[in-house]
């Protein structure tokens, strides 16, 4: 078992949750229950799966939850692109979020690889 609160991937993903929540608060009101809601669920799922997986008794089980966390990160990547294409976010903002997300994806993948 791992203490998820001490994991860099969990802490960085928690910071990213706050960033995405603040971002989607700027979306048009019509997206409150659409894209913004989906993005909030996806971004929260990243640290939630890391935390849940950390409680598993085997590294294999933990790695499976890291894969789910990664899946949510890729889902969010798609939703960020949709947001950009709909002009809800500027190019510079999209790039900043994309870079943070790519770093998080690399970190999760790297940690998952150490468990194998």
C-alpha positions, 0 to 999 in steps of 0.5 A, a space after each residue: 500500500 502507498 500513501 497517496 497523499 505523498 505521491 507527486 502524481 496525486 498532488 500534481 493531479 489535485 492541483 490540475 483539478 483546481 485549474 480545470 475547475 477554474 477554467 470551466 467556470 469561464 465557459 458559457 452558461 449553456 455548457 454548465 451541464 455539458 462539456 464543463 460537467 464532463 471535464 470536471 468528472 474526468 479531471 476529478 477521476 484522475 486523482 481519485 483513481 490514484 487514491 483508490 489504487 493506492 489502497 490495493 494490496 498488489 502493485 498489479 491492482 494499483 497499476 490497473 487503477 493508474 491505467 484508469 487514471 490515464 484513461 481519464 487524462 486522455 478523455 480530458 485531453 480530448 475535451 480540452 481540444 473540443 473546448 479550444 475548437 469551440 473557442 471556449 479557450 484561447 490557443 495559449 490557454 489550450 497549450 498551457 493546459 495541454 502541457 500540464 496534462 502531458 506532463 501528468 500523463 508521463 508521470 502516471 505512465 512512469 509510475 505505472 511502469 515502476 510497479 510492473 
